[in-house]
Amino acid sequence: MKKQTGMDDELRSEYDLSELLKGGVRGKYADRYREGTNLVLLAPDVAAVFPDESAVNEALRLVMQLARIPRPDPHGVVEP
């Protein structure tokens, strides 16, 4: 008797999972995953302006440099 799990098994009978998963390595990408990732989804209008990731990085570095420029305080004190 087949155990009912509440889900229909749509896998074709010709697919043998034991054969498909043979040679798999457990944790193959675990180290890379632990290092983390920093993916950012850009809005479509923003992404349309930048042809590739290096253009985005260059623009963000420019923003970082501009953020370091001392700006005068309305009270006459210069902030770093």
Secondary structure, 3 states (H helix, E strand, C coil): CCCCCCCCCCCCCCCCHHHHCCCCCCCCCHHHHHHCCCCCCCCHHHHCCCCCHHHHHHHHHHHHHHHCCCEECCCCCEEC
